[in-house]
Amino acid sequence: MSRGFVKEDDQEEVPMVPQRAFLPDGVPNFVTPAGMEQLLAEKQALVLDRETISTENENERRIAVNFINAKLQLLESRIADARIIDPEGQPPDEVRFGATVTLNIVATTRIQVFQIVGVDEADISKGKISFLSPLAKALINKKTGEKISLKPDKGEAVFEIVKIAYL
């Protein structure tokens, strides 16, 4: 049927869905076991939300379902591409994906702890940094006692690896 015969009110609104965390093309979607659990729980919550949409307006309901379906499509793609990396299989004396690293910020002698996780798991407020972040990239393959240097906009930051753990 030609678009000319469709009423304006019958046209579906294309939902604008925010993209997931950035993952460059060709880069594997590494996740920790906990990260995979988070993705699956998010999927379950979206399915439940879709099933329990409560609105009397059929057009609003259709828009809400389309929005959730679009989010589910992006999420299912991430889940399908996920490569679970078991932290217990990593060398205990080297920083690798899934490691929880205790760092001494040399200039201030302040201690910070970060876990290197997948892009969808990253949350700096919880001490979880993406394996694509500059800090994580600098830490990978390093050992306890080694120092790394980052050059942010305002000078240089030097970190010493105090402890490596896989939880």
Secondary structure, 3 states (H helix, E strand, C coil): CCHHHCCHHHCCCCCCCCCCCCCCCCCCEEECHHHHHHHHHHHHHHHHHHHCCCCCCHHHHHHHHHHHHHHHHHHHHHHHHEEECCHHHCCCCECCCCCEEEEEECCCCEEEEEEEECCCCCEHHHCEEECCCHHHHHHCCCECCCEEEECCCCCCEEEEEEEEECC
